[in-house]
């Protein structure tokens, strides 16, 4: 079953069609890779799915619901979490505080509750903190809980992004170049965490990535985008041996 369906999606910037009648589906419980050259429309497609851009045509369905053109906060309410090429942590807040912000509908968000529902706020905040510390333990950042997020390394910030997504309890996570700027050791940790979340929490992942080793070792299936629409889709082996993909995107690396 496709958890996400993109149907004939179009986005124009002036005379340029960045997304040109794109149709594709992402099956629930998969880690799906989205590859293609610069300018293929990958990030624009992410922006259309997550409400950062409004499409000029076409439709986006998530779990059978039409979410086309909804604003980002409503996409978030629909249990889709998206990361960016450049991490967007709250740099002047601690790592722990970055996680504790994520859960929706917190009692303390309403001013009057600080007067009339103090106990409820305390109980909820304690539960959120305990969950956040468990998540930080899972991604290996527990020892940095009280450090400012802005002081983390690039790789640690990618792990923080993954941890923030876990706090949102998403059904699907869209990762925009999760491997960019990460050293090999942290890359292996990140890949292991993504696999574990997919297998144990049944979170579906769709990721844009230029690191072909990461894509070929982590993703199945792999979708190839070209000129704003799907060129082909298949297993890593099928994509590696597709002549069009080899010539256009992978060069001679996998010949």
Secondary structure, DSSP 8 states (H G I E B T S, - for coil): -EEEEEEEEEEEETTEEEEEEEEEEEETT-EEEEE--TTSSHHHHHHHHTTSS--SEEEEEETTEE-TT--HHHHHHTTEEE--SS----TTSBHHHHHHT-SSS-GGGSTTHHHH-HHHHHHHHHHHHHHHHHHHHHHT-GGGTTSBGGGS-HHHHHHHHHHHHHHTT-SEEEEESTTTT--HHHHHHHHHHHHHHHHHH--EEEEE-S-HHHHHHH-BSEEEEETTEEEEEE-HHHHHT-HHHIIIIITTTT-
